[in-house]
Amino acid sequence: MSDELVEAVPSSVPHPIRQMRPSNTSETNSSTALLGDRSTIGKSLHIKGEITGSESLYIEGKVEGSISLPADRVTVGRDGRVSADIEAQEIVVLGEVVGSCEASDHFDIRSKGSVCGDIVVSRISVEDGAFLTGSIDIRRESALEAEEHEQVEFAQVN
């Protein structure tokens, strides 16, 4: 596609190629900003060890060890193979996970995903066709945390 065609699109209509093309300047609309703070482990990568940090992680390769991203999302892609304990705010499994998982918010196993291990979570969803072996421990917020959460929501509404 030529640059002339991209430039001919009116600026009021979003253009998918224009949105995904990285900018040459330091503006915030680069391809990284569109994805947010997320790291990717590609199909050909095999990592052994401990992964910690403060950004979301998308795994298409192989990971062995432990993953601790307590305030972020861990996504195991369709080609992802993880033999690790995972701790995150949100965990999405499209591939294969062997190990215990602790999600402070939500755990989601998609249709072709498989998990072999214990799960500790406050919310969980399992699609038809997903494979799950292990125990599920669904924990509710403590009464104090629930009261604080309600107060924050009430303060935001008013």
N, C-alpha and C positions, 0 to 999 in steps of 0.2 A: 504494500500500500504506500503510495507516495505521500510526502508531507503536504503537498498541495491539497489533496483530498481531505486530510485531517483538518487543515486550516479552513477549508470551505464549509465545515459543519458549523452552524450557528452556535455561539457560546452559551445560549440558554438551554440547549439540548445536550445532555451528557453523552459523551461518546466513549464506548468501552475501551478503545485503543488509547485515546487521549488520557483516560483515567489511569490506565496501567503503565503508561510510558513514564519512566523516571525523568524527573526534571534535572536540568543541568545546573540550576541555581540551588540555593540553600532554602528554598521555600518548603513549607510543611506539607505540600501535596505530592511528595515523592512516593514511589512505590512502597517504601518502608512504612511511611505514615499511613498508607491505606491498609496495610496489614496489621498495624499496631506493633507493640513490642513482642515479637515472636521469633524464636529460633527454630530452625529445622535441622533434623538429623536425616540426611538423605539415604536413599536405598542402598548405596554402596558402602555406607559407614557402619562400622562395628565398634561400639564403645563399651569398655569395661571399667567400672569404677563408680564414683559417686557424682551425681549431678545435683547441684544446688544453684539457686539464683532467684531473681525477682522479675522474670518475664515468662510468658507462656512458651510451651515447647510442643512442636509437632514432630513425631517420630515416624519415619518411613524405613529406617534401617534397623539394626539390632543393638539392643542395650542390655548389659548385664551389670547388676550391682544395686544401686539405690537412686531414687529420684525424689528430691525434696524441693517442691516449689509451693509452699503452703498458701500463698496469696494469689496463685495463678492457675492456668488451665494446662493440663497435659492431654494431648491427643495422640493416640496410637493409630496411625494410618493403616490402610488396608494391607500394605506390605510390611508394616511394623511388627517386630518380634521383640518382646520385652520380657526378660527374666530378671525382675527387680521388684523391690517393694516401692510403691508409689505413694507419696503424700502430696496432695494438691487441694486447691479449693474446688476445682471441677476436673473430672476425669472422663474422657470420651474414648471408647475402645471400638475401633473398626477392624483391627488386626488381632494379634495374640498377646496375652499377658499371662505370665506365670509368676505369682507373687502376691503378697498382701497389698491391698489398696485402701487408703484412707482419704476420703474426700469430705472436706468440711461443708460443702454445699451440695453438689450434685454428682452422681455417677451414672453414666449412660453407656450401655452396651448396644451397639448397632447390630443389624441383622446378620452379618457375617463375622462379627467379632466373637472372641472367646476369652474367657477368664478362668484361670485355675488358681484359686486362692481365696483368702478371707477378705471380706469387704466391710468397712466401717464407714457409714455415710448418714446424712440426714434425709436425703432424697435419692431415689434410684429409678431408672427406667431401663427396661430390657425389651428390645424389639423381638418380634417373631423371627426365629431362625438363629438367634444368638445362643451361644454355648456358655454355661456357667456351672462350675464345680467349686464348692466351698461354702462357707457360711456368710450370711449377711446380717450385720448388726446395724439396725436403723436407730439412730440416736436422735432424740428430740432435744431442742434447746432447753437449757435449764430454766426454771421459773424466773430467775433474776435476769438472764439474757433475754428471754421473751418479753419481759416487762420493759427492759431498756430498749429493745427493738420497737415495741409499740410506741414508746415515748418519742423516739426519733421520727417514726412515721407521722405521728400526730403533729409534732413540731414542724415537719416539712409541709404538711397540708395547710397549716395555719400560717 
